[in-house]
Amino acid sequence: MGGIFGTIARENPCVTDLFYGTDYHSHLGTRRAGLATYSTEEGFFRSIHSLESSYFRTKFEPELCKFRGNSGIGVISDTDAQPLLMNSHLGRFAIVTVAKVNNQDAISADLLSKNLPLSEFSSGKINPTELVSLLIIQGNDFVEGIENVYRTVKGSCTMLLLTEDGIIAARDSWGRTPLAIGRKDGAYAIASETTAFANLGYEIDKFIGPGEIVRIKADGYEVIRKPNPKMQICSFLWIYYGFPTSVYEGKNVEEMRNETGRIMGREDKTEVDCSCSIPDSGIGMAIGYAEGHNVPYKNGFSKYTPTWPRSFMPINQETRNLVAKMKLIPNSAILKGKRVLFCDDSIVRGTQLTDSTKLLHSLGAREVHMRIACPPLLHSCPFINFSASKSELDLITRRIIRDFEGDSGKNVSAYSKTDSPEYNRMVSEIASRLNLDSLKYSKIESIVSAIGLDKCRLCTHCFDGSSAFTLEEENV
């Protein structure tokens, strides 16, 4: 998906906080990363590196001495190269984004018709951050320019702009991705993930609202565009994307995962010997399930991290599956002869889980049950870069609907209704194909309750197809 971080200080150089703060977003992306700083004496300095063959720290640590100034921004990106440096009638600025621009071809054509140039990048595709930059500089000021982005982009775009006069932070108009301000003595920080704050000494000061724009300087910040009244923050942030210590809209990720597990554990009547997890995102749910179901929590799988860090996950899906398998090592002493229940965040394709189930049975597990933190994934995400899926047929649910109905798009709403005949038939078929003794998914009502926000303030589109706003409805 991607994550962004910025910091500005009254006196001290920003590079240490910028380096570690950006690195604390590495779980959100695997492709590229970049840093930019600004010094009144030396101007802007920028560096961009690929993360496909190594991880953040090894790429940027050797050059930290080159960065100057007390303000900077950074990005972990699953799209193209960032930050970009721009010089326009608005002044010089660097920009980073977390964006999904579904209509980038139409925007590109419009910009070219206005004689605005577009760069060519190594990926062979238009850089969405460049499109955003060109939309911004069409405004008479930064607020007008960012509002132009909100009106034009179909999808979402959250951004940080490093200017000669501070940092401008803007959250996407529906608040699908998070952005928070942290404060400590003499400095401010802005982050997608509040997990970046604690070890750097920052405390959460403000959650930026949907469409809100904030100008941050070393001595304080001001709201230069008020937040929109409606929000549709991605519920999958708590279920999967978020680091356990992060907080969105006042709700901690790990607490939400624990509560999701407790709810399911209390309701579940299946007899099992222990609750286990598929690390890492399944751990919080599995601990909560163990508490709610009154069974012990056991490490049925351990994640081998010394040589398989998250940043090494390759783009190729077949290789990703292999790496994911090799990272998880089962503990046969825990599994043998036991009725084991595993918790995981989701089932997308089902490929990795199929292999894991076979392995668990071969190691002597008496029964293998699976509990999933979210409802079945039935729709690809049009709003953020949820996964590398190119088609809804990448989803095991849609393939099963196709097999049942002859058309993967037929009667989908019926399959999304918990405990409908279609839903139960689909879940039973998934369990059969994955060789599971039982399979259950969380209900939408349960995850809404665990998050603690009103359903209307959460995006649950990937589960039930809701929140599918048209471009006109998304415009603010």
N, C-alpha and C positions, 0 to 999 in steps of 0.2 A: 504494500500500500504506500508506505513512505511516511516520514516524520520530519518536522522542522523544529529548530531551536534558535533562539537569539538571545543576546545579552548586551547590556550597556552599563558602564560603571562611571562613577564620578572621577576617580583618579587612577585606579589600577588598570593595567592592561587586561583585556578581556580574553586573551587566547586560551588560558587554562580552562576557564569555565566553558568557553565555546567548544573546546576539544572534547571535554568529558560530557558536556551536556548533549552534544550531537551524537556522541558514541552511545549514550543511553537510549537512542532511538534505533539502534542497529537491528533489533528484532522485527522492525517494520519493513525492511527492504533488503534486497540482496544484489542490486545491480550497480548503482553508483552512489557516490557521496561527494559532497563539496563544502568548502568553507569560504567565507569572505569576511574581511575586516575593513574598517575605515579609520584612517588617521588624518587629522587635520593637516599635519605636516607632509605626509607621504601619499595621501589619497587611498585608493582601494587596492587591496591585494586579494587574489582569489586562487584557489587550487581545487581541482576536480580529479577524482580517481575512480577507477573501476573496482568493484568489490567482488567480481566474479571469480577471481583466483586467490583472493586473500581477504582479510577483514580490516575494518576501519583503522584501528590503532596502528597497524604495521604500515599502512599507506601514508598516514598524515603525521605521525610522531616525528619522523626525521626532519620535517620542514617547518615545525612550529616556530622556530626562531625567526622565520621570514615574516610572520604576521605582526602587524603593528596596529596600535590604536586601542581605544577603550570601548568600541562597539563592533559587533559582528553577528553574522547569521550562518547557520549550517543546515544541511539537509542530508537525509538518507533517502534515496530515490529508487523506485522500481521503474521509472520512465527514463527520460533522456538526461543529458548533462545539465547540471545546475551547480552553483548559482550562475545567473547571467548578469552581465554588467551592461547597463544602458546609460546613454547620454541623450537627453531630450530637452524640450522647453520646460519640463518640470524640474530639471536638474539631473545630476548624476545619481544613479542608484543601482544597488544589487538586489536581485530578487530570487526567492525560492518559493516553491509551491508544493502543495499536496493536491493534485487535481486529476479529474477524469473529464476529458473534453470529448463528449460523444459526437459533437458536430464540428470537429476541427477542420474537416475538408471544406465545409461551407464557410467557416470563418476565414480560412486561408484564401479561398477564392475572393471573398469580399475585400480582404486586406490587399491582395495583389491588384485588384481592380482600382484601388486607391493609390497605386504606385508605391506601396510599402514593401520593402524587401523581406524575404524569408531566407534564413540560412539553411545550408545543407548540412546534415549531421551524419555521423558514421552509421547510425542505425538505418539510414535510408528513409526516415520518417521525419515529419515536422515535429519540432520540440514544442510540447504544449505550453511550457513556461515562456517560450518566445511569443507565442500567440497571446498569452495573457499580458505580457509586457507591452506589446503593440496596441492592445485594447486599452491599457492604462494610459498610454501617452496620447491617446485621442481626447482625453479629458482636459479641461482647463486647470484642474488641480488633481491631487492624488485621490481625493474622495470621489470626485466625478469620474475619474478614470476607473477606479475600482468598481463603482456602481455600474459602469459600462460592462465590466467583466460579469457582474451578477446578472445583468440583463441578457447578455449574449451567450454565455456558456451554458450548454445543456449537459448537465452532469453535476459537478461540484468543483469548487476551487477555494482553498484556504491558502493564505500567502503571508510572507514576511518581506518587507522592503527595507533594506538598509540604505538610508539617505545620508546626506551630509549634515542633517539636522536631527538624527536619531533613528529610531526604528518604527515603521508602521506595520501593525499587525491587523489582519483582516480575516475573519472566519467566514466560511462559505455561507451563502444566503439562507440555507435551511439548517445550518449547523450540523451537517452530517458527520463531519470530522471535528475533533475537539481542538481547543486552543486555550491555554491558561497562562496567566501572568504570575510570576513568583517574585518575591521581594526579600532582600536582606540589606543590611546596613551598607549604604553606598552603591547599591547596584540593583538592577531589575533583570529578570529573565522571562522569556516567552517560550512555551513548549507545547508540542502536541501531547507529550507524555509527562505528567507531573512526577513520574518516577525519577526524572532528571534533576529534580530540585533538592532532595534531601541531603545527599552527600556533598553538595556544593553550598549548603547553608541557606538555601532559599525556602521560604514558606509560601504556600499558595495564598495569593492576594485577591485574584479575580478570575472567574471563568468568563471568557469573552463570549458574548451571545451571538446568535445567528445573524449574519450580515453586519455585525458590529465592527467598527474600525477604530483602532486606538493608536494614538501617537505616543511613543514611549521615549522619554529622555532620561538622563542620568539622575535627575532630581525629582522625577515623577512622571505621571502619564495623564493624558486627557482623552476622553471619548470624542471623536470627531465625526462619528456617525452612530446613531443610536441603534440598538439591536432590533431585529424584526420580531413581531409578537409570536410567530409560530416557529416551532423547531421540529426537526425530524432527525435526531442524532441516531447513528447506526447502532442498533442493539448488539451487533456482532463484536463491537469494541470490547464489551465486557466478556462475551463468551469466548472469544479467540484472540483478537489482535492485541489486546492490552497486556502490559506487563503487570504482574500481580499487585505491585505497590502503587500503581497509578490510580488516579481519581478523576472521574468525569462527572460533571454536574453534581458534585458532592458525594458520589457513590463510588466506593473503592472496588476495584476489580476482583480482588480475592474474596472480599465479603460477599459480593454478588455470586461468585462461583460456589462458595460454601453454601449459601442459601438455596441456590438451584439444586444442589445435591441433597440438602436436607429435605426440601419439599418432595423430591422424587423418592427419597429413602423412606419417608413417612408413609407415602401412598402405596409403595410397592409391596406386594404380597409374596414375591418370589423368595424362596429360601436359598440363601447362599452362605458360604463359609467366610468370605472376606470381600472387602471392596478394594479394588486396585485402580490404577490410572494408566492412561496412555500419556506419558510425559510430553511436554510440560503442561499444556493448557488443560489437561484433564485432572490434574492433581487437586486443585481446589474443590472441584465438584466431588471427586471421589472421597475426600476427607469429610465433606458435608454429608454425602450419602451414608458413609459409615456411621456417622453420628445419628442421622435420621432413621436408619434401618437397624441400629444397635448391633453392628458387626464390626470386627477390627479392620483397620486400614492396613494394607500390606503393599509392599513394592513388588508387584509381579513383573514389572519391567523397570530396568534402570537405564538412564540415558548416558551414553558414553560421550562425554564432551571434550576430552583433551585434544582429539584430532578431528572432531566433527562439530565445530561451532556453527551457529545458525547462519553466519554470513557466507559459508561455503556452499549453501544450497544452490545448485546450478539451475539455469533457465530451462533446459531440456527436461520434459516431464518424466521420461523413462529413467533418466539419471537421478532425478529428484526422488523417485520411488525407491531406487536402490539405496541412495544415501539415507533416506528416512528409515529404511529397514535396518541398515547396518548400524545406525546410531542407537537403536533400542535393543538391549540385551535382556532376554528373559531369565528369570530365576526359577529353575526347575524345583528347587527345594520348597519354594512357596506354593508352586502350582500343582505338584503331583498329588493326585487323588482328591483334589479340592473342587468344590463348586465355586468358581471364581467369577466375580462380576467386575467388568472394566468400565470406567467412565472416560468419555472422550468429548471433545468440543463439537464435532460434527462428522457427518459422512458425506463426502463429495462424490468422488468416483467409486470408492469402495475397494480399489485395487490393493492399497496397503493393508487395509483391515482384513481382506481375504487371506493374504499371506500370513498375517499375525495369528489369525484364528487357527489356520492349519498348524502353525508352529506350536501354539498352546496345546492343542489336542495331542500332537506328537510327543510333547513333553510330559504327558500323563494327566493333564487337567481332566477332571471327571465331567464337569460341565463348564461351558463358557457363555456368559451372559454379557450383553452390552447395553449401557445406558448413555444416551446422547444428550448433551447440555442444551441443545436447541431443537426446535421442530424440524421435520424433514426439509431439506433445501430443494425447492421446486422452481425457483426463478433465479436467473443470473442477475447480478447487480448492475443497474444502469447508472448508479450514482457515485460509487467509488471503485477503486481497483481491488475488488475482493479477492480475485484469484486470476491465474493465467488461463482459465477456461475460455475457449474460443466459441463454444456452442453450448446450448442448454442440454444437448445430448451427452455432454461430459458428465452431467449429473446422473447418478444411478437411478434416482426417482423418475426422471424423464424417460430413460431407456425402458424402465418397467412399464410406465404408462403407454409408451409406444407399443410394447409387446402385448399389453392388455387391450388397448383401444385401437391399435393400428395407426395411431397418430399421437406423437408425443405432446401435442398441444391440446388434445381433446379432454374435456371434463376436468381440467386441472383444479378448478376451485373445489370440486368435490373431494379430491385427494388431499387437499390442504386442511380439511375440517377434521379435527381430532375425533377419533372413534366412529367416523362415518364408515359404511361398508367398504367404500373405495380406499379410504385411509388404512383401515385394518388389513385389507387384502394386500396393499402395497408394502406395508411394514412387514407383514408375514413373508412376503416374497423376498424382501431384502434380507431378512434373517436367514431364509433358506439358502439364498445364493452365497451368503457369507459364512454359512455353516455354524450359525449361532443357535444356542439352545433357547434363547429369548432375546428380544430386542425391544426397547422402549425409548421414545423420545420425550423430551420435556414439552409441555404445553406452552403455547404463547402466553396464556394467562400466568403461568408460573414464572416465566422469565421477566414479564412485566412486573410482577409482584416482587421478584428478587432484586430488580434494578431500582424500583421505588419511584419511577416516573409514570405519569399518565400515559396510556397507550398512544394518545394522539401526539405525544412529544417524542415518540420512538419510531424509527423506521424498521418495519418488519417485512419489507417487500420480498426478501428472498425466501420467506416462509409462506406468506399468504398472498403475495401479489399486491398488497396495499401500498400506498404512498407512491404509486406510479404516476407522478405528475407529468402533464404535458409541458412542453417548453414554455407556453404562455403562462401556465400556472406557476412555473418555477420563477419566472421573471419577477423581480421585486422593484 
